[in-house]
Amino acid sequence: MASGEATSAEYIQHHLTNLTYGLDTQGNWAFAHETPYSMTFWTVNVDSMAWSIITGVVFAWLFYSGAKKATAGVPGPLQNAVEMIVDFIDDTTQSVFNHHNPLVAPLALTIFVWVWLMNFMDLIPVDWIPGLAAAAHIHYMKVVPTTDPNITMAMAFSVFALILYYSIKRKGMGGFFAELAFHPFPKLLMPVNLILEGVTLIAKPLSLGLRLFGNMYAGEMIFVLIALMFTGGIALGIFGGILQWGWAVFHVLIITLQAFIFSVLTIVYLTQAHDVEEEH
Amino acid sequence: MTLSLGTLIGQTITFIVFVIFCKRYIWPPLINAMQERQKAIAEGLSSAEKAEQDLASAQERVADELKEAKGEAQKLLEQARARANQMVEEAKTEAREEGERIKEAARSEIDQEINRAKESLRGQVAALSVVGAEKILGDSVDAEKHSQLLSKLAEEL
């Protein structure tokens, strides 16, 4: 626990607060918890960004080490592991995405492994890293970047930008507009079509980012709640330990599933962006 | 849990950097290695299959040749056996003829001996008869006068 005297509410609140640095409403650059004023939008969640970059580097380093010595002969254990994941993503991409675009598969691989690694931070007991950080006088430390909607939405919007880019590139401005305006109903009902298709389009990044955020946030929340039991005496503590173990086992499935869903949906959305539909 | 533009932008840039890094340095070498290995395995499998076929056809050929050789050997064996039989037969006949011939020769020799013995006996009998007759008659028999008679006697013996 961060501090012995904290109430349950404070403890939970503490675990759900990012280490935020940025511009406050008085025009000062400061950490959010050190300034008496509230923050503007011009902030950086330092912990989210740091763990996001750390896990990203772990991904890049691991896979680059595997790829650097990649041989068509007998692969080493690292190459084997890396190849297994690459093969899995490649199969998934091939089965969904039937156009030629060399960006899609590496994109899906990056998303899958990186998101998985970020989600994996959730399995580290909730007090370990924040405890270490507190010892180093860092007061807030949220270690799971995917529980920060700014992180998940940034990725979702990046994917959305790609969707828009490839839609326009493949279909042209007119073709893309036609897809939005003339689709489910005849041309007469263009406004209705635009609203319907517009919502569908906007729903893509929102569902992509919020699904991941929601799942990870909820999972983290449950870990925090379970961790609260450790303050309730030996019996409750042991029960909490069992619960934590059970939830962690279940969470292994969730983090993998969420990473997979994010990358597969990315492939699916990009496939739709590439599909040049017939005239309706 | 509030909007943080810096995080949004930072994560977007980080995302782009990692995707580009993956696309450039991670994906191509791995997928190339995998495809190459796939090709090598496919080639290995097909060449193994070909080798198996070759082996099967070679075995077939070997079996054929073996059968042929066996037939040849059988034929040779039979010929040899026939030849041997023939030789034995020939030898038997020759031996029989030889024996016959030897027997014949022996027989003629015996006959000759008998004749010679007969001749000599006849001579001796004639001489004895002459001696006996002289004794009986007390006179000598004129050998010349009685030679006809004597030889007739000798012939009857």
Interface residues (C-beta under 8 A of the other chain):
Chain A: L16 N18 T20 G22 M39 F41 W42 T43 V44 N45 S48 M49 S52 I53 G56 F59 A60 F63 Y64 G66 A67 K68 A70 T71 A72 G73 P75 Q79 V82 E83 V86 D87 D90 P102 L103 A105 P106 L107 L109 T110 W114 P145 D148 P149 N150 I151 M153 A154 M155 F157 S158
Chain B: M1 T2 L3 S4 L5 G6 T7 L8 I9 G10 Q11 T12 T14 F15 I16 F18 V19 F21 C22 K23 Y25 I26 W27 P29 L30 I31 N32 A33 M34 E36 R37 A40
